[in-house]
Amino acid sequence: MIVAIWILTLAVNTPVLTTYSAVEDETTGIHHCMISSPLASRQLYATFFAFAYLIPLAVIVICSVGILRHITYHKSVKHHMPCGDTKTS
């Protein structure tokens, strides 16, 4: 199971690994991380949006609807007597 999680995480982060590159500033000699192209940037942000927002939101909605359906279809049918009524038939 742990190996599958690692493989899935690596597969999901592949766009990050392929779009970033290290570029050295010629004047200061400092390296910066740069995204290779505007298209790659859009793809990267779309991937983050899908895996960090849309998919978790869909899972939460599906689970919440399932819980609500379970609660509505399995209501308790106990009949309670009013608080002041102590008579038994």
N, C-alpha and C positions, 0 to 999 in steps of 0.2 A: 504494500500500500504506500509506503513512504517513497519507494522508487518511482511509483506512478505519479505521485504528487510532484516530485522533483522534475520528472520528464515533462509534465503538464506545465509547470512553472517556466521551465526553459523554453518550451514551445511558445508560450504566451509572450515571453520577453524577447523572442527572436527579432521582432521589428526594432526594439530598442538597441539591440546589439549590432544590427546591420546599418542603422541610420546615423549613429553618432560616430564621429571620428575626431582624433586629436590633431589640432592645428597649432603650430608654433608661431607666435607673434615675432616677426623678424626684428622689430626694434627693441623689444624688451626680453625676448627669449623665453617668455612665459607660454606654456601650453594651455589651450582652451578647448573645451568640447564644443563641437559645432555639428549641427544637423546638416546632412549632405545636400538636401535640396528642399524647396518649398513643398513639392509633392510628398516627399518622405515625411516632412513635418506634419502635413495634414493626415497622412496615414497613421503616423505615430499617435497623434492626439485622438483620432477616431478609434484606434485600438484601446487606448486608455479609457476613453469614454464608454466603450462597449463593455470592457472587462471590469472596470472599477465602478460603473454606475448602472448601466442597463441590465446586465445579467444578474447582479445582486438584487436589483429592484424587482426584476421578474420573479426571482426565487422567493422574495419576501411576499409579493402579491399572491403567488400561487399557494404558498403555505398559509397565508392569512385567510384566503378564500376557503381553503380546505378546513381550517379550524372553524370558521364561521358556519360552514355547511354541516360539519360534525355536530356543533353545538345546537343548531336549529333542528336537525333531524333526530337528535337524541335527548330531547328535553325530558326532564323528570315529570312523571304523571302522578306524583303523590298528591293526595287531597288533604289539605291542612284544615283543621277546624279553626274557627275564629278564636281569638285569644280568650274571650270571656266565656266561651261555651265549654262546659265541663261535662255535659250529659253524654252518656254513651247509650246506644240503642241495643 
